[in-house]
């Protein structure tokens, strides 16, 4: 009947509208592969050890050496034969994925100001470029050089270089920077405190900057005053009213972490994250060897790692300890705090624990933990992430980065895993490939494991290169550093030679391609069936009606 046909038409129309609404809520789940590796260093450059990205700029550290050769190497510095440098690019259009990688449009920075190709061979590197912090809203780029000394008398060495961008009114694609001032370790050490003999130069190994705040650490250095031992993290604040002759970044507070327990160094400040919220600032400090008391003992202290949370009150000129977060598993050398990142509004925290496994030391599978801020209770662990392909010693969690847009209700976490695919027949052999996994942190699944959306790996490289050591991530681009990747140079038709530890930076263009939820597919399928059925019934009815009309015509 006509009423039944109208009802079916209305139902079909409603289902089509519901399906259309659901399509508009699709989520990004895919990415494009890179067309090429965007940057290669030369022998023992360790290019990609540090990477920075902001709305308009990208920077890669090429320190020609590094501290802590492996994730757990103690008192070790691997050196190239010249000083380090940093390469900076400018994005033609802010927040777009169309980067201009023309070498002529890049800017090179060095501690001495000399071009990188004119740096003479030296017995050791100044490690310029070990860490990078971009603070574009305030117009600054910070570069650390743990072995740089501004003068012969600067003891101990270690300098952070503060550069100021001047591209605001320039149409040139070449980034324009000027060195504004230096922040030296010798200027911020408390009176009477000296490094312990077995300390390694690591001032600036961790640096982070947001708004008016800059935070730096020296996790490989233990200081003492004759009776107590300390590791330090330093906080600077931007003074916008300072004169041109003065450095506008003034020391705001020195945070000491004296809990070294004998010969152990907690490596306080191995990872850092800071977010300036105007009225306050939140600082997260990772101490990956900090001791904790395991659940099965009330006396034994294990170096499992702790994350310390501080809150700064600019009105009262102080930062105070607010919370400590420890590994839920409490095993020896979990290394919680191997990496850290805070969301822009400082309500979300992610932390890597590269050895967070229930087995013996150096045999665990890494994890990353996701925390949300719960009002008066502070940060609470709500979920975790794991390498879905990992074997023992996968170093999952070596680097972590948020891509968080609260206005869109969107949350993503990128996690680096240095040894993802390892041989099942020889799990000790370091032959795995590195990878970066992207997880969905919009919602928490019942099992507490965040859903992996997609991943990228170093499968096209002949050597892992510790792919995933550093990450930079925004809505349009993903940068990944592989600082020990070799360069293979063809020497004749049949043979190539391997140049070690050159380093790579990979660039991926993140595309917002949609995939349909299951319930959307079901609605579309039901709609299609109903529409098809309606059309079939209509055709049958029309055919029958025509036959009846023809019969009536014959009878008449």
Phi and psi in degrees as a GROMACS rama.xvg file:
@    title "Ramachandran Plot"
@    xaxis  label "Phi"
@    yaxis  label "Psi"
@TYPE xy
-64.7773  -38.3345  UNK-2
-63.2109  -41.3458  UNK-3
-65.1514  -39.5252  UNK-4
-65.14  -41.4569  UNK-5
-63.2257  -40.9894  UNK-6
-63.2882  -44.2575  UNK-7
-63.3725  -40.3295  UNK-8
-62.502  -42.4038  UNK-9
-64.2353  -43.2719  UNK-10
-62.8006  -43.1218  UNK-11
-62.2113  -41.5895  UNK-12
-62.1361  -42.9335  UNK-13
-62.1341  -42.8925  UNK-14
-64.5893  -38.6111  UNK-15
-62.9892  -41.2896  UNK-16
-64.713  -41.5569  UNK-17
-63.0201  -42.4279  UNK-18
-62.9712  -41.5601  UNK-19
-63.1083  -40.5775  UNK-20
-63.8237  -40.8237  UNK-21
-68.4186  -33.5999  UNK-22
-62.6057  -34.6167  UNK-23
-69.2854  -11.9483  UNK-24
-102.754  16.9352  UNK-25
-65.9845  151.735  UNK-26
-109.967  152.922  UNK-27
-68.967  131.386  UNK-28
-137.19  1.90925  UNK-29
-130.336  169.86  UNK-30
-150.035  163.486  UNK-31
-93.9246  145.187  UNK-32
-75.6693  155.834  UNK-33
-73.2124  148.159  UNK-34
-76.5923  -24.1481  UNK-35
-167.722  161.832  UNK-36
-71.7076  128.447  UNK-37
-81.7133  -21.6915  UNK-38
-150.231  138.227  UNK-39
-128.376  137.568  UNK-40
-88.3401  -172.145  UNK-41
-112.436  -173.538  UNK-42
-51.9836  125.901  UNK-43
55.2328  39.5479  UNK-44
-87.0278  -27.8809  UNK-45
55.7886  40.5091  UNK-46
-61.1301  136.505  UNK-47
93.6272  3.97662  UNK-48
-60.5206  -33.4748  UNK-49
-134.159  144.553  UNK-50
-139.641  140.819  UNK-51
-133.422  147.074  UNK-52
-148.858  140.011  UNK-53
-134.355  -169.462  UNK-54
-61.2628  -32.736  UNK-55
-120.84  -11.4373  UNK-56
-134.652  156.42  UNK-57
-136.71  146.444  UNK-58
-142.743  144.37  UNK-59
-127.993  132.547  UNK-60
-88.4406  133.765  UNK-61
-125.855  76.6894  UNK-62
-78.7378  -6.396  UNK-63
54.3208  38.7692  UNK-64
157.099  168.641  UNK-65
-159.586  155.638  UNK-66
-94.8416  149.687  UNK-67
57.5222  77.0616  UNK-68
-54.7432  -42.1846  UNK-69
-114.798  169.126  UNK-70
-54.3958  -22.0827  UNK-71
-125.737  19.4716  UNK-72
-74.9348  129.585  UNK-73
-97.3898  144.56  UNK-74
48.1739  49.6873  UNK-75
-136.019  129.817  UNK-76
-125.191  122.625  UNK-77
-95.4684  130.131  UNK-78
-120.067  146.451  UNK-79
-88.786  -160.784  UNK-80
-115.565  22.1534  UNK-81
-158.339  172.26  UNK-82
-76.2167  159.93  UNK-83
-82.1851  172.617  UNK-84
-154.075  169.858  UNK-85
-130.504  135.816  UNK-86
-107.592  131.401  UNK-87
-121.838  134.137  UNK-88
-118.343  157.786  UNK-89
-115.562  137.455  UNK-90
-81.8227  127.462  UNK-91
-56.2955  -42.0422  UNK-92
-126.19  124.484  UNK-93
-56.6995  137.098  UNK-94
67.3093  12.4384  UNK-95
-100.64  163.161  UNK-96
-93.352  4.00688  UNK-97
-89.7809  80.0562  UNK-98
-78.3846  148.658  UNK-99
-103.003  106.128  UNK-100
-96.5797  15.2789  UNK-101
-59.6317  124.654  UNK-102
-58.6223  -31.3882  UNK-103
-68.6088  -17.9537  UNK-104
-99.1086  7.87554  UNK-105
-99.3062  162.77  UNK-106
-123.523  134.589  UNK-107
-105.464  133.656  UNK-108
-117.557  139.562  UNK-109
-137.48  163.405  UNK-110
-65.0527  -36.2425  UNK-111
-88.9922  -15.3878  UNK-112
91.2371  -8.32597  UNK-113
-77.6894  148.077  UNK-114
-60.0551  149.784  UNK-115
-58.0791  -34.2887  UNK-116
-75.7877  -4.49491  UNK-117
-109.202  7.01257  UNK-118
-72.801  123.667  UNK-119
-77.041  160.152  UNK-120
-69.0685  137.397  UNK-121
-132.791  161.262  UNK-122
-68.2054  -26.8659  UNK-123
-154.313  160.236  UNK-124
-87.2973  155.656  UNK-125
-80.3984  -5.06141  UNK-126
62.4524  26.8495  UNK-127
-62.2708  123.28  UNK-128
103.699  8.16022  UNK-129
-58.8468  -41.6012  UNK-130
-137.789  151.242  UNK-131
-132.961  139.027  UNK-132
-134.711  119.723  UNK-133
-99.3024  127.342  UNK-134
-127.092  75.0086  UNK-135
-65.0975  -38.2589  UNK-136
-55.1984  -34.4509  UNK-137
-95.4766  -5.21392  UNK-138
82.2203  30.6901  UNK-139
-124.746  148.097  UNK-140
-125.31  125.241  UNK-141
-109.031  133.999  UNK-142
-129.017  130.492  UNK-143
-99.1796  147.355  UNK-144
-138.116  88.4361  UNK-145
-59.7911  -20.0818  UNK-146
-111.484  8.04536  UNK-147
-83.3612  134.122  UNK-148
-124.127  130.406  UNK-149
-73.8402  -19.1668  UNK-150
-151.842  166.707  UNK-151
-63.8335  -29.779  UNK-152
-83.4517  -5.20271  UNK-153
-75.0334  105.571  UNK-154
-135.354  129.934  UNK-155
-74.5642  163.167  UNK-156
-73.2147  173.98  UNK-157
127.534  119.224  UNK-158
-143.968  141.778  UNK-159
-110.755  128.739  UNK-160
-99.3784  126.766  UNK-161
-105.677  112.643  UNK-162
-104.81  147.995  UNK-163
-113.892  129.829  UNK-164
-76.086  146.441  UNK-165
-135.72  38.4933  UNK-166
-96.7894  5.31973  UNK-167
-56.0286  -41.6604  UNK-168
-111.579  14.6647  UNK-169
-100.409  138.799  UNK-170
-89.6245  -8.13356  UNK-171
-69.2265  141.845  UNK-172
-80.1184  -17.0714  UNK-173
-72.905  123.579  UNK-174
-62.0236  136.292  UNK-175
-112.57  119.039  UNK-176
-132.288  150.366  UNK-177
-132.584  138.937  UNK-178
-72.3772  119.922  UNK-179
-94.8353  -42.003  UNK-180
-167.214  171.75  UNK-181
-116.538  146.465  UNK-182
-120.311  112.948  UNK-183
-108.007  146.855  UNK-184
-61.1882  -39.9038  UNK-185
-63.4657  -21.2581  UNK-186
-86.8935  -14.9304  UNK-187
-114.097  -4.37748  UNK-188
-70.6089  136.145  UNK-189
-59.9678  152.413  UNK-190
-63.5339  133.433  UNK-191
86.2858  2.16633  UNK-192
-103.505  132.665  UNK-193
-132.525  158.052  UNK-194
-71.8999  147.725  UNK-195
-70.304  154.389  UNK-196
-60.5907  -32.5519  UNK-197
-91.3906  10.9948  UNK-198
-71.2761  150.998  UNK-199
-115.238  145.464  UNK-200
-64.202  112.408  UNK-201
-145.083  19.3783  UNK-202
-62.9215  122.462  UNK-203
92.1747  5.26936  UNK-204
-57.059  -39.4237  UNK-205
-114.885  126.632  UNK-206
-140.174  146.16  UNK-207
-152.067  144.174  UNK-208
-143.144  140.709  UNK-209
-153.246  127.916  UNK-210
55.939  -121.446  UNK-211
-88.916  5.05139  UNK-212
-118.854  143.547  UNK-213
-131.324  132.661  UNK-214
-125.746  137.657  UNK-215
-143.258  157.801  UNK-216
-141.251  171.265  UNK-217
-138.606  72.8084  UNK-218
-67.3096  -18.4728  UNK-219
-92.7789  4.18885  UNK-220
-114.908  129.633  UNK-221
-111.526  127.062  UNK-222
-109.348  156.977  UNK-223
-146.855  157.613  UNK-224
-118.748  21.7551  UNK-225
102.214  -28.8615  UNK-226
-123.719  -37.5285  UNK-227
-119.618  156.327  UNK-228
-113.033  145.266  UNK-229
-138.727  151.341  UNK-230
-120.969  147.694  UNK-231
-124.054  153.454  UNK-232
-131.837  137.66  UNK-233
-113.838  144.85  UNK-234
-123.703  126.465  UNK-235
-111.836  153.678  UNK-236
-127.72  141.785  UNK-237
-77.9768  125.738  UNK-238
-105.492  100.883  UNK-239
-72.8913  -10.9173  UNK-240
-98.2679  5.92822  UNK-241
-71.8056  157.006  UNK-242
-76.2145  166.096  UNK-243
-62.5273  -32.3768  UNK-244
-74.1834  -20.0138  UNK-245
-97.9344  153.642  UNK-246
-76.5493  124.572  UNK-247
-72.2618  -12.6829  UNK-248
-92.7239  107.947  UNK-249
-106.726  141.154  UNK-250
-61.225  122.652  UNK-251
-96.8672  -43.7811  UNK-252
-164.414  147.667  UNK-253
-110.382  124.628  UNK-254
-104.768  124.717  UNK-255
-105.378  144.269  UNK-256
-128.024  93.1961  UNK-257
-83.9938  -0.0823803  UNK-258
-83.3626  72.7327  UNK-259
-95.3074  -19.3268  UNK-260
50.8172  78.3775  UNK-261
77.7947  -130.53  UNK-262
-85.0976  -6.59548  UNK-263
-72.1411  136.341  UNK-264
-105.179  122.283  UNK-265
-69.3453  -10.8164  UNK-266
51.7548  48.1035  UNK-267
-62.5211  120.493  UNK-268
96.6444  12.1059  UNK-269
-58.1533  -33.8837  UNK-270
-133.056  148.341  UNK-271
-140.562  149.953  UNK-272
-152.145  136.758  UNK-273
-138.281  142.594  UNK-274
-135.137  124.826  UNK-275
-89.6667  119.003  UNK-276
-107.729  23.3555  UNK-277
72.0965  -70.3077  UNK-278
-73.2402  -24.6657  UNK-279
-151.283  174.328  UNK-280
-137.563  143.962  UNK-281
-111.407  129.928  UNK-282
-124.791  129.506  UNK-283
-112.346  129.411  UNK-284
-123.9  121.896  UNK-285
-93.1663  130.581  UNK-286
-121.722  89.0787  UNK-287
-70.1192  -14.9112  UNK-288
-112.62  14.5937  UNK-289
-64.0024  138.793  UNK-290
-77.4458  143.807  UNK-291
-134.428  160.243  UNK-292
-91.8535  119.084  UNK-293
-66.3473  160.539  UNK-294
-64.7975  -27.1935  UNK-295
-93.4045  12.6055  UNK-296
-150.934  150.18  UNK-297
-108.278  -0.689068  UNK-298
-124.227  -40.9874  UNK-299
-70.4351  130.055  UNK-300
-105.917  126.235  UNK-301
-115.448  138.522  UNK-302
-76.6134  77.3567  UNK-303
-98.7373  -17.194  UNK-304
103.895  139.111  UNK-305
-140.408  145.4  UNK-306
-109.482  125.569  UNK-307
-104.376  132.113  UNK-308
-108.332  130.112  UNK-309
-122.934  148.977  UNK-310
-123.861  133.561  UNK-311
-108.779  135.192  UNK-312
-113.416  106.197  UNK-313
-68.8064  -27.2321  UNK-314
-69.0508  -39.0902  UNK-315
-94.5579  3.4112  UNK-316
52.8238  52.018  UNK-317
-154.948  152.707  UNK-318
-120.642  132.88  UNK-319
-124.822  149.563  UNK-320
-69.4148  129.353  UNK-321
-112.054  -31.7334  UNK-322
-167.467  153.024  UNK-323
-126.953  135.003  UNK-324
-119.04  128.37  UNK-325
-119.192  166.152  UNK-326
-65.9893  138.364  UNK-327
-70.2331  -12.9511  UNK-328
-98.8467  -23.2106  UNK-329
59.6333  33.1578  UNK-330
-93.0985  162.704  UNK-331
-64.3957  129.614  UNK-332
55.1965  51.0948  UNK-333
-64.3374  -30.5538  UNK-334
62.4799  38.7368  UNK-335
-63.6025  132.541  UNK-336
98.8474  12.3322  UNK-337
-63.3573  -27.1342  UNK-338
-153.265  155.788  UNK-339
-148.422  151.948  UNK-340
-157.875  144.629  UNK-341
-112.38  144.315  UNK-342
-68.682  163.622  UNK-343
-59.8489  -32.1542  UNK-344
-94.2135  6.57693  UNK-345
59.5648  26.0832  UNK-346
-100.28  -10.7818  UNK-347
-124.483  144.067  UNK-348
-137.452  137.563  UNK-349
-128.079  139.551  UNK-350
-138.86  137.719  UNK-351
-95.5548  143.484  UNK-352
-131.373  93.2729  UNK-353
-69.2589  -13.6926  UNK-354
-127.596  35.0591  UNK-355
-83.6443  75.3028  UNK-356
-129.658  163.335  UNK-357
-84.8625  8.80688  UNK-358
-101.008  -166.744  UNK-359
-69.6426  166.278  UNK-360
-54.6346  143.938  UNK-361
63.5951  21.9406  UNK-362
-127.966  4.98538  UNK-363
-86.2778  166.905  UNK-364
-97.1439  132.775  UNK-365
-69.8804  160.72  UNK-366
-142.919  165.84  UNK-367
-130.371  140.235  UNK-368
-114.004  139.874  UNK-369
-111.362  126.606  UNK-370
-121.091  146.475  UNK-371
-122.411  149.4  UNK-372
-85.4628  125.296  UNK-373
-116.567  66.6994  UNK-374
54.0843  -123.938  UNK-375
-69.8599  -16.9138  UNK-376
-86.9981  -3.29049  UNK-377
73.3081  -154.184  UNK-378
-77.5181  132.082  UNK-379
-123.701  133.985  UNK-380
-72.121  125.759  UNK-381
-119.972  -17.3686  UNK-382
-163.099  169.955  UNK-383
-141.795  167.979  UNK-384
-130.785  146.411  UNK-385
-136.349  159.278  UNK-386
-78.0767  115.548  UNK-387
-67.7215  -17.2538  UNK-388
-111.262  1.88059  UNK-389
-74.5993  149.225  UNK-390
-111.253  -167.325  UNK-391
-64.7935  146.734  UNK-392
58.6563  47.2683  UNK-393
-83.4163  -13.3822  UNK-394
56.0622  34.7101  UNK-395
-67.2741  131.079  UNK-396
100.823  10.0951  UNK-397
-63.6868  -28.2404  UNK-398
-146.384  143.591  UNK-399
-138.8  144.485  UNK-400
-148.62  138.615  UNK-401
-86.7416  151.329  UNK-402
-132.98  93.647  UNK-403
-122.72  124.775  UNK-404
-130.027  89.888  UNK-405
-57.7371  -33.8539  UNK-406
-62.7098  -31.737  UNK-407
-94.6337  0.186406  UNK-408
63.5559  36.2091  UNK-409
-120.567  133.438  UNK-410
-142.527  125.63  UNK-411
-132.294  148.727  UNK-412
-130.913  126.198  UNK-413
-101.603  131.676  UNK-414
-127.908  129.836  UNK-415
-89.8422  138.651  UNK-416
-130.675  113.253  UNK-417
-76.3815  -26.1542  UNK-418
-133.515  69.8975  UNK-419
-75.3867  -58.5113  UNK-420
-99.3554  103.218  UNK-421
-108.425  152.911  UNK-422
-62.8277  126.404  UNK-423
-69.7532  -23.8284  UNK-424
-84.3499  -21.1479  UNK-425
-142.411  76.2488  UNK-426
-66.8811  -10.3112  UNK-427
-84.774  -28.5177  UNK-428
-66.4323  131.692  UNK-429
-84.7749  69.617  UNK-430
-118.408  14.9928  UNK-431
-77.1329  162.468  UNK-432
-102.202  144.05  UNK-433
-76.3676  160.909  UNK-434
-155.325  161.193  UNK-435
-124.564  127.64  UNK-436
-109.184  139.506  UNK-437
-111.253  124.384  UNK-438
-112.642  152.483  UNK-439
-91.4055  118.39  UNK-440
-112.5  20.69  UNK-441
-67.1809  -36.99  UNK-442
-140.248  156.767  UNK-443
-104.552  115.576  UNK-444
-64.2175  159.929  UNK-445
-59.2841  -32.2069  UNK-446
-82.0466  -2.12723  UNK-447
77.7244  8.06461  UNK-448
-106.3  120.518  UNK-449
-65.6656  148.744  UNK-450
-80.0975  128.907  UNK-451
-81.5711  130.751  UNK-452
-94.4552  -47.3835  UNK-453
-161.733  169.595  UNK-454
-147.939  159.396  UNK-455
-131.51  151.474  UNK-456
-145.154  177.115  UNK-457
-95.5178  36.611  UNK-458
-63.3377  -26.0636  UNK-459
-85.4883  -0.748751  UNK-460
-96.1132  145.681  UNK-461
-78.3425  -9.92324  UNK-462
-143.575  143.721  UNK-463
-57.3383  -49.8357  UNK-464
70.2946  14.7608  UNK-465
56.1794  44.4161  UNK-466
-58.1001  126.857  UNK-467
105.398  3.46442  UNK-468
-63.2337  -37.5816  UNK-469
-133.944  148.003  UNK-470
-140.373  140.566  UNK-471
-131.386  136.547  UNK-472
-146.414  129.38  UNK-473
-142.613  -179.109  UNK-474
-60.6153  -18.6863  UNK-475
-113.373  -21.6901  UNK-476
-140.919  150.166  UNK-477
-129.273  121.084  UNK-478
-106.173  138.245  UNK-479
-133.577  131.344  UNK-480
-100.164  141.045  UNK-481
-131.046  82.3921  UNK-482
-69.2003  -18.2827  UNK-483
-108.458  14.3842  UNK-484
-64.5179  132.655  UNK-485
-83.5053  162.804  UNK-486
-106.801  125.036  UNK-487
-100.109  119.835  UNK-488
-113.858  128.029  UNK-489
-76.0078  125.871  UNK-490
-102.193  -20.5124  UNK-491
-159.334  -170.745  UNK-492
-62.4556  -36.0473  UNK-493
-99.6202  -26.8763  UNK-494
-118.707  149.609  UNK-495
-128.171  155.915  UNK-496
-115.705  147.622  UNK-497
-102.598  124.313  UNK-498
-101.567  117.723  UNK-499
-78.4846  153.445  UNK-500
54.3978  37.6551  UNK-501
-72.8221  -46.3243  UNK-502
94.3751  150.034  UNK-503
-137.058  156.521  UNK-504
-126.467  121.688  UNK-505
-98.9189  142.981  UNK-506
-124.483  127.128  UNK-507
-117.593  136.564  UNK-508
-91.8206  117.127  UNK-509
-84.7846  119.395  UNK-510
-104.368  141.071  UNK-511
-91.8489  67.8751  UNK-512
-90.7845  143.148  UNK-513
-97.8653  146.355  UNK-514
-124.934  143.364  UNK-515
-87.1344  135.342  UNK-516
-64.4217  160.204  UNK-517
-61.2617  -43.6952  UNK-518
-65.7143  -27.4844  UNK-519
-68.2427  -43.617  UNK-520
-61.0814  -40.7132  UNK-521
-61.8074  -45.6569  UNK-522
-61.5672  -43.7094  UNK-523
-63.2896  -41.146  UNK-524
-63.5161  -46.2874  UNK-525
-61.6493  -42.3111  UNK-526
-60.8708  -44.3905  UNK-527
-61.9866  -42.3721  UNK-528
-63.2017  -44.5441  UNK-529
-64.3476  -43.4967  UNK-530
-63.9248  -43.7173  UNK-531
-62.1874  -43.7309  UNK-532
-62.7755  -40.8201  UNK-533
-61.5458  -41.7812  UNK-534
-66.4443  -41.5638  UNK-535
-62.8168  -46.9933  UNK-536
-61.7945  -41.1451  UNK-537
-61.236  -43.7084  UNK-538
-63.5853  -44.1851  UNK-539
-60.661  -44.7569  UNK-540
-61.2049  -41.7055  UNK-541
-64.6028  -41.8981  UNK-542
-62.6201  -45.1837  UNK-543
-63.2039  -41.9058  UNK-544
-62.934  -40.8303  UNK-545
-65.1784  -39.6895  UNK-546
-63.5435  -41.5902  UNK-547
-63.4963  -41.3481  UNK-548
-62.3874  -39.1136  UNK-549
-66.8241  -39.121  UNK-550
-64.6263  -43.285  UNK-551
-61.057  -39.2274  UNK-552
-64.8642  -38.3483  UNK-553
-68.2392  -40.3429  UNK-554
-66.3439  -34.7357  UNK-555
